[in-house]
Amino acid sequence: MANYTKRDEVAVIELNNPPVNALSFEVRSGLQNALKSAIDDQDVKCIVIHGKGKNFSAGADIKEFGAGTKQQKPWITDACRLADESSKPVVAAIAGTALGGGLEVALFCHYRIGTPSCRVGFPEVQIGILPGAGGTQRLPRLIGVNSSIDMITSGRHVMAEEAMKLGILDKIVTEDIIEEGVKFAKSVVGLDLAHRILKNRKIEAVSPKVFDDEISRVKKKYKGYIAPLFCLKAIQASVQLPYDASMEQELQLFQHLVGSNQAKAQQYAFFAERTSARWQLPTGANSQNASPLPVKTAGVIGAGTMGAGIALCLITSGIPTVLVEQDQKFLEKGIKTMEGDLRGSVALKKMTAEQAKKAMLILKPSVNFEDLHDVDLVIEAVYENLALKKEIFAKLDKICQPQTILCTNTSSLDIDMIAEATKRMDKVVGTHFFAPAYIMKLQENVYGKNTSAETVATVMALGRRIRKVPVLVGTCESFAANRMLHPYVTEALYLVEEGASPYEVDQVLEDFGMPMGMFRVSDLSGLDIGYKVRREAAKRQGIDLTLGTRFVNGERVCLLADVLVEKGRLGIKSGKGWYNYGSPGKKEAIPDPEVLDIIEEHCRKFGIKKQKISSQEILERMQLALINEGFRILEEGIVSKPEDIDVIWIYGFGWPKYMGGPMFYANEMKLKNVYRKICDFHQKYPFSIHWTPSKLLARLSETDLPISNWTSLINSNSKL
Ligand SMILES: CCCCCC/C=C/CC(=O)SCCNC(=O)CCNC(=O)[C@H](O)C(C)(C)COP(=O)(O)OP(=O)(O)OC[C@H]1O[C@@H](n2cnc3c(N)ncnc32)[C@H](O)[C@@H]1OP(=O)(O)O
């Protein structure tokens, strides 16, 4: 709703819908009524609109867009038209965020003031829609076409200082926002409002070429997403048509998007991220009843690519960090990497040179473990070796304060075995970052059987603080993310053995929307990493993995990647892997006939008959293999809800948000179809354990429950 009060001759309208004052039907009606009262009241000379609590408004209530249902009237435009027509000045007093419809309300006001920490923006593209209450028409009239294109197609939040420079804010105020709003409104009473009404402003002439260029840019930058292109169409309408006609055009484009599959998937992804943040442990402890410990200082062990990246996340979030490496040369190399990454961020305008400098000032590089004595939390990021990690944890247990939390960045090792090296098993937890750690948003936090709720709360809070998306998972071989990756990678290799080229496989995945195909990703990570992991695991388990091996314990294996490694093709780092890169370190991936010969030779050796494989089969086999594993992970309670898996794939592996995530995708395919296809593959490929259908999937496929209800079935049927 909206509260209406008066301070002398000033009407104060408060948008009131905690926590973010989303513009629900009640708020829109309340705002419309309040504006009417203020305009009709002879004693009122001016009007201030502000938001209750920390935010002005986060925009339309996204839940009302569910499945494209039409919004109930009054719409934001109906409510705010009164401001346009008012002869009394209307001032938006912005604290916190004014996003989407929230900013649109402010653009109907004659003036906008904000606090120094306020943010404005049109993030609609991120949920698959466009600003549908005049945002694409009014912003260009206020700040020009080019800046509007940038803001609306990127969805980025603009901080107060920039908003002031762009002309979105008229003033930045430092005292109480309501007091300042009232003061400002009084100061503009009697001034001519004609030029303050944005719909009346002339729009600059822009050549159609600007839009042609922008379409090319947006298609490349936001590959596969339709909303940014629709935003461009709406902005172009603002240039080409009179205001009323272009508003109508905006509405039509909005209606089209709001009913689209992409919008549904992106809005699911928005809420999935928030659902996933509400974690729970098998003990019943959860994000509501557990409190994090303060993390004032941190330590990182290992200045390799991962350690340096993690340290960078910490210091750029203002957490003083000790970076320990046993070898001075490695330490210096790590620092150089960090400095290079910071320079990159400055060049990309993600931070200022001053901020980069400030970050490095709170880094304490060291070759001495004793320097970790007083830190609140340590993240170990040395290479994957259980004995080494256990040795480090035993050492840390002695050096650090008793309350210090000890995290491991292992991507596969047993957290409990690492914790056993300490006398504080409740304070040991996995914090699995994804490469490059400074860029990738996923932080897969892994609890062991003794990890306390307090420890989990601390690493979940730390994740958010360092701008990651933290997801909580239980411990198992490779954890949730990499465990699901395994059948995906395995199927890719089988497909190549059976007749698809690596380049066809990658093309299919990239056409689907993955940022890179599986083989390009392998080249980027380095083929030797998997090679070493496979060989170490085989040694541990007493398995023969010579290149002639075709089956291990009745399970089909394909060691083609290892053949490449033994030929010196390690990926980008050696200039050749599945692709040819010309020389080491170069990024342009060129399909290589030599690789096709290697595959040919491999298939001849094992008598594998090659056949034509359709794009549809490539996509289905790769995706259904990982989806089946996802259901098993859910079934085993490694994650507590399907949203966790979708968030992992979006932020860890770049699954396109407009496809919602693998579990959402399965839901859209209908689970009975997913189950039937997996059963078919199981029959066709009996030597691949990953095709054994998940029991949970089998049960869910009988119910036709939507994804939002799966968790209740899982919880009510713990015995599957
Ligand atoms: C035909 C009619 C035409 C009408 C056209 C009108 C079109 C308008 C377009 C829009 O306005 S679409 C909405 C655009 N706005 C956004 O996308 C903003 C989304 N929100 C955020 O980015 C963040 O929530 C925030 C505002 C930056 C705050 O972040 P913070 O980390 O502080 O909190 P959260 O955990 O994210 O959110 C708290 C709580 O609030 C829920 N929520 C946030 N925004 C909305 C929203 N716009 N609608 C509904 N609910 C929202 C969020 O889900 C959290 O709730 P939960 O229960 O914890 O999940």
The ligand as an ORCA input file, in Angstrom:
! r2SCAN-3c Opt
* xyz 0 1
  C       0.749     -4.427    -18.519
  C       1.273     -3.725    -17.359
  C       2.576     -3.067    -17.602
  C       3.315     -2.907    -16.339
  C       4.702     -2.591    -16.638
  C       5.524     -2.337    -15.435
  C       6.844     -2.947    -15.612
  C       7.758     -2.864    -14.699
  C       8.950     -3.690    -14.818
  C       9.572     -3.969    -13.459
  O       9.636     -3.139    -12.617
  S      10.127     -5.539    -13.228
  C      11.036     -5.440    -11.724
  C      12.334     -4.812    -11.933
  N      13.108     -4.855    -10.721
  C      13.993     -5.787    -10.459
  O      14.268     -6.646    -11.266
  C      14.663     -5.696     -9.108
  C      14.719     -7.041     -8.481
  N      15.269     -6.990     -7.146
  C      16.580     -6.883     -6.890
  O      17.404     -6.723     -7.739
  C      16.998     -6.994     -5.461
  O      15.979     -7.667     -4.781
  C      17.270     -5.629     -4.761
  C      16.113     -4.696     -4.915
  C      18.550     -5.018     -5.349
  C      17.492     -5.902     -3.238
  O      18.499     -6.851     -3.081
  P      18.729     -7.518     -1.631
  O      19.894     -8.437     -1.804
  O      18.783     -6.488     -0.614
  O      17.413     -8.345     -1.338
  P      16.826     -9.618     -2.058
  O      17.130    -10.819     -1.258
  O      17.214     -9.643     -3.475
  O      15.269     -9.300     -2.022
  C      14.545     -9.290     -0.793
  C      13.202     -9.962     -1.037
  O      12.455     -9.166     -1.937
  C      12.036     -9.948     -3.059
  N      12.030     -9.058     -4.236
  C      12.974     -8.225     -4.638
  N      12.573     -7.523     -5.692
  C      11.327     -7.931     -5.970
  C      10.373     -7.567     -6.958
  N      10.629     -6.604     -7.867
  N       9.194     -8.191     -6.945
  C       8.900     -9.135     -6.032
  N       9.764     -9.518     -5.058
  C      10.960     -8.913     -5.034
  C      13.085    -11.040     -3.149
  O      12.595    -12.147     -3.836
  C      13.365    -11.320     -1.697
  O      12.303    -12.097     -1.204
  P      12.555    -13.587     -0.741
  O      11.264    -13.991     -0.137
  O      13.704    -13.540      0.209
  O      12.855    -14.318     -1.984
*
